Amino acid sequence: MKNVLKPCSRAMSSRWPPRLLSSLLLLAGGALAADFPGVLRWAGSVELGLLESGIVAEVRVASGQSVDKGELLLRLESREFDARLSAARARLRDAAARYAEARREAKRADELYERTLSSDHERQLAANDAVFARAAHDRAQADVELAELALARSELKAPFAGTVTSLSVVPGMAVNNRLRVTPLLRLTDTSAMLVELRLPPASLASLTSGAEPRVKYAGESLPATLQEIRYEAPSADATSARAPRYRVTLRLPAVPAHARAGMPVEVSVE
């Protein structure tokens, strides 16, 4: 584009103010090579809560603490969950005994029928009782599994390795999740870091032309890869109208030393 503008620069200079002309030439030839401001942020963050309701018995982490995948973060009081599980297991034992007895009666009815000592109706009643007893046993088995699941869900474990970046729960706190899950803490994946910047359409071409973006941080120039470009529509509020722009996300190959989310950086394209 520089070559196209050269032949006509003299003709344009006679009709355009020098300041406006220099701005047009800069936009056409060199604006895309400027540094763009960006902000560091972690690759992922999620709010965590419990699927069961109850009283918080123990919180094992603090804000800023690093945790491993599967590590216990907090738990509810388990007495109610233990009682439900014990009652479900007792009902299962009772159902298992009744089912075993019903099967013996069904077998005995078959033997009596073969010996012509009982009617077909009596034989069918015994078979039906065995079917009903088995259904009751299966329901009791399902109740045990649900009680075990509820007990497991009374504990919150880390779904991935990361850092607890916010904590809004203390021991003794009542958690009610009947309508929706209450967020109790935020876990951030600190194993990877992204750079987020917002660009107008005129500056976007420099990142999509195949050139390699570089992130300037703490005196270093770090390579980065383009991860996402998302269009942000102009605001409909006339008092805060702005031009269309794009949110660009870059991924760094490694977390820079002493880097934290929210720190400013500069992005250049080479």
GUDO-603077 format. One record per residue (C-alpha): residue number from 1; residue in one letter; x, y negated, z negated. Coordinates in steps of 0.02 Angstrom, whole numbers, padded with zeros to 5 digits. Layout:
BEGIN
i, aa, px, py, pz
NUM, A, X, Y, Z .
...
% end
This chain:
BEGIN
i, aa, px, py, pz
1, M, 00000, 00000, 00000 .
2, K, 00150, -00114, -00029 .
3, N, 00196, -00096, 00156 .
4, V, 00020, -00143, 00208 .
5, L, 00021, -00300, 00104 .
6, K, 00193, -00364, 00158 .
7, P, 00147, -00425, 00335 .
8, C, -00002, -00519, 00273 .
9, S, 00072, -00593, 00114 .
10, R, 00121, -00755, 00201 .
11, A, -00050, -00778, 00277 .
12, M, -00133, -00744, 00110 .
13, S, -00018, -00864, 00017 .
14, S, -00085, -01010, 00116 .
15, R, -00264, -00972, 00064 .
16, W, -00249, -00897, -00110 .
17, P, -00179, -00976, -00270 .
18, P, -00006, -00907, -00312 .
19, R, -00062, -00838, -00481 .
20, L, -00210, -00744, -00406 .
21, L, -00104, -00679, -00263 .
22, S, 00029, -00611, -00380 .
23, S, -00105, -00523, -00481 .
24, L, -00174, -00439, -00324 .
25, L, -00002, -00382, -00271 .
26, L, 00033, -00313, -00444 .
27, L, -00130, -00216, -00445 .
28, A, -00096, -00144, -00274 .
29, G, 00084, -00094, -00299 .
30, G, 00143, -00086, -00478 .
31, A, 00001, -00086, -00602 .
32, L, -00013, 00102, -00603 .
33, A, 00165, 00120, -00666 .
34, A, 00130, 00026, -00828 .
35, D, 00132, 00105, -01001 .
36, F, -00038, 00147, -01073 .
37, P, -00078, 00143, -01260 .
38, G, -00137, 00304, -01336 .
39, V, -00172, 00384, -01504 .
40, L, -00114, 00551, -01575 .
41, R, -00245, 00674, -01638 .
42, W, -00247, 00855, -01689 .
43, A, -00301, 00986, -01565 .
44, G, -00453, 01044, -01663 .
45, S, -00553, 01009, -01819 .
46, V, -00710, 01091, -01889 .
47, E, -00825, 01063, -02037 .
48, L, -00853, 01221, -02140 .
49, G, -00993, 01270, -02256 .
50, L, -01073, 01423, -02335 .
51, L, -01220, 01517, -02261 .
52, E, -01287, 01560, -02435 .
53, S, -01357, 01447, -02571 .
54, G, -01297, 01447, -02751 .
55, I, -01182, 01367, -02878 .
56, V, -00999, 01340, -02832 .
57, A, -00894, 01443, -02951 .
58, E, -00719, 01409, -02886 .
59, V, -00630, 01293, -02764 .
60, R, -00456, 01359, -02723 .
61, V, -00394, 01221, -02607 .
62, A, -00362, 01035, -02614 .
63, S, -00365, 00901, -02480 .
64, G, -00202, 00905, -02380 .
65, Q, -00165, 01087, -02422 .
66, S, -00110, 01206, -02285 .
67, V, -00199, 01374, -02277 .
68, D, -00178, 01536, -02181 .
69, K, -00311, 01622, -02076 .
70, G, -00426, 01725, -02188 .
71, E, -00372, 01637, -02348 .
72, L, -00510, 01612, -02478 .
73, L, -00559, 01428, -02490 .
74, L, -00704, 01432, -02613 .
75, R, -00842, 01546, -02678 .
76, L, -01012, 01540, -02761 .
77, E, -01059, 01621, -02925 .
78, S, -01078, 01805, -02884 .
79, R, -01191, 01869, -03024 .
80, E, -01351, 01848, -02924 .
81, F, -01274, 01925, -02768 .
82, D, -01202, 02070, -02870 .
83, A, -01374, 02100, -02949 .
84, R, -01459, 02102, -02780 .
85, L, -01332, 02226, -02715 .
86, S, -01351, 02339, -02868 .
87, A, -01541, 02338, -02850 .
88, A, -01529, 02377, -02664 .
89, R, -01412, 02522, -02697 .
90, A, -01530, 02590, -02831 .
91, R, -01676, 02583, -02708 .
92, L, -01567, 02673, -02580 .
93, R, -01529, 02813, -02704 .
94, D, -01715, 02831, -02742 .
95, A, -01759, 02832, -02556 .
96, A, -01623, 02959, -02520 .
97, A, -01692, 03077, -02653 .
98, R, -01869, 03058, -02589 .
99, Y, -01812, 03089, -02411 .
100, A, -01718, 03246, -02462 .
101, E, -01872, 03310, -02554 .
102, A, -01985, 03270, -02405 .
103, R, -01871, 03368, -02289 .
104, R, -01875, 03518, -02405 .
105, E, -02065, 03510, -02410 .
106, A, -02074, 03497, -02221 .
107, K, -01963, 03651, -02205 .
108, R, -02067, 03746, -02333 .
109, A, -02225, 03698, -02238 .
110, D, -02151, 03767, -02078 .
111, E, -02109, 03932, -02163 .
112, L, -02283, 03948, -02236 .
113, Y, -02361, 03908, -02069 .
114, E, -02255, 04042, -01984 .
115, R, -02316, 04166, -02114 .
116, T, -02496, 04108, -02084 .
117, L, -02508, 04050, -02265 .
118, S, -02546, 03867, -02225 .
119, S, -02644, 03773, -02094 .
120, D, -02577, 03670, -01951 .
121, H, -02648, 03516, -02037 .
122, E, -02547, 03547, -02194 .
123, R, -02392, 03575, -02089 .
124, Q, -02421, 03410, -01998 .
125, L, -02447, 03314, -02160 .
126, A, -02280, 03377, -02227 .
127, A, -02194, 03326, -02065 .
128, N, -02272, 03153, -02076 .
129, D, -02215, 03134, -02256 .
130, A, -02036, 03172, -02200 .
131, V, -02049, 03039, -02064 .
132, F, -02114, 02910, -02188 .
133, A, -01978, 02955, -02313 .
134, R, -01844, 02934, -02181 .
135, A, -01912, 02762, -02133 .
136, A, -01908, 02709, -02316 .
137, H, -01729, 02773, -02329 .
138, D, -01677, 02674, -02174 .
139, R, -01757, 02515, -02244 .
140, A, -01665, 02539, -02408 .
141, Q, -01502, 02564, -02313 .
142, A, -01533, 02402, -02218 .
143, D, -01568, 02311, -02383 .
144, V, -01399, 02368, -02449 .
145, E, -01311, 02304, -02293 .
146, L, -01401, 02136, -02307 .
147, A, -01352, 02121, -02491 .
148, E, -01171, 02161, -02449 .
149, L, -01175, 02030, -02311 .
150, A, -01248, 01899, -02429 .
151, L, -01110, 01937, -02555 .
152, A, -00977, 01917, -02419 .
153, R, -01056, 01754, -02362 .
154, S, -01047, 01684, -02537 .
155, E, -00861, 01662, -02505 .
156, L, -00788, 01539, -02381 .
157, K, -00628, 01593, -02293 .
158, A, -00521, 01499, -02168 .
159, P, -00566, 01547, -01988 .
160, F, -00392, 01492, -01930 .
161, A, -00229, 01429, -02002 .
162, G, -00230, 01242, -02030 .
163, T, -00240, 01100, -02155 .
164, V, -00386, 01047, -02264 .
165, T, -00410, 00865, -02215 .
166, S, -00565, 00826, -02319 .
167, L, -00652, 00907, -02466 .
168, S, -00826, 00866, -02532 .
169, V, -00859, 01006, -02657 .
170, V, -00816, 01037, -02841 .
171, P, -00849, 01184, -02958 .
172, G, -01025, 01179, -03030 .
173, M, -01098, 01095, -02876 .
174, A, -01265, 01165, -02815 .
175, V, -01268, 01211, -02631 .
176, N, -01437, 01226, -02545 .
177, N, -01428, 01290, -02366 .
178, R, -01611, 01337, -02341 .
179, L, -01641, 01201, -02211 .
180, R, -01466, 01172, -02144 .
181, V, -01286, 01216, -02186 .
182, T, -01206, 01086, -02300 .
183, P, -01028, 01038, -02244 .
184, L, -00909, 01066, -02388 .
185, L, -00738, 01037, -02311 .
186, R, -00650, 01000, -02147 .
187, L, -00514, 01114, -02083 .
188, T, -00395, 01046, -01950 .
189, D, -00287, 01146, -01832 .
190, T, -00116, 01067, -01852 .
191, S, -00024, 01189, -01738 .
192, A, -00051, 01080, -01584 .
193, M, -00068, 00894, -01552 .
194, L, -00157, 00793, -01419 .
195, V, -00142, 00616, -01354 .
196, E, -00302, 00521, -01316 .
197, L, -00309, 00363, -01212 .
198, R, -00442, 00266, -01119 .
199, L, -00411, 00200, -00945 .
200, P, -00506, 00097, -00816 .
201, P, -00534, 00178, -00646 .
202, A, -00392, 00078, -00567 .
203, S, -00264, 00156, -00686 .
204, L, -00329, 00333, -00676 .
205, A, -00244, 00374, -00510 .
206, S, -00072, 00373, -00590 .
207, L, -00118, 00524, -00698 .
208, T, -00203, 00622, -00559 .
209, S, -00069, 00599, -00426 .
210, G, 00035, 00747, -00484 .
211, A, 00161, 00642, -00580 .
212, E, 00217, 00701, -00752 .
213, P, 00154, 00596, -00899 .
214, R, 00276, 00559, -01038 .
215, V, 00230, 00514, -01216 .
216, K, 00341, 00388, -01305 .
217, Y, 00346, 00418, -01491 .
218, A, 00477, 00374, -01622 .
219, G, 00607, 00333, -01490 .
220, E, 00581, 00496, -01395 .
221, S, 00502, 00530, -01227 .
222, L, 00402, 00690, -01237 .
223, P, 00326, 00784, -01088 .
224, A, 00138, 00811, -01089 .
225, T, 00009, 00901, -00984 .
226, L, -00158, 00833, -00929 .
227, Q, -00297, 00928, -01019 .
228, E, -00458, 00833, -00990 .
229, I, -00532, 00679, -00906 .
230, R, -00704, 00626, -00963 .
231, Y, -00805, 00481, -00893 .
232, E, -00878, 00356, -01017 .
233, A, -01026, 00259, -00950 .
234, P, -01037, 00071, -00982 .
235, S, -01137, 00018, -01133 .
236, A, -01319, -00025, -01099 .
237, D, -01312, -00161, -01233 .
238, A, -01290, -00326, -01145 .
239, T, -01200, -00400, -01295 .
240, S, -01063, -00269, -01285 .
241, A, -01057, -00234, -01099 .
242, R, -00893, -00166, -01034 .
243, A, -00827, -00094, -00873 .
244, P, -00831, 00095, -00843 .
245, R, -00681, 00189, -00910 .
246, Y, -00615, 00365, -00932 .
247, R, -00559, 00456, -01089 .
248, V, -00401, 00551, -01047 .
249, T, -00331, 00690, -01157 .
250, L, -00152, 00752, -01145 .
251, R, -00076, 00901, -01236 .
252, L, 00098, 00898, -01310 .
253, P, 00203, 01059, -01301 .
254, A, 00244, 01046, -01487 .
255, V, 00199, 00940, -01637 .
256, P, 00326, 00799, -01653 .
257, A, 00417, 00782, -01819 .
258, H, 00322, 00677, -01947 .
259, A, 00179, 00649, -01824 .
260, R, 00005, 00621, -01894 .
261, A, -00165, 00597, -01816 .
262, G, -00206, 00415, -01782 .
263, M, -00028, 00360, -01747 .
264, P, -00009, 00249, -01592 .
265, V, 00096, 00303, -01443 .
266, E, 00130, 00245, -01266 .
267, V, 00103, 00351, -01111 .
268, S, 00201, 00323, -00952 .
269, V, 00198, 00414, -00785 .
270, E, 00361, 00460, -00699 .
% end
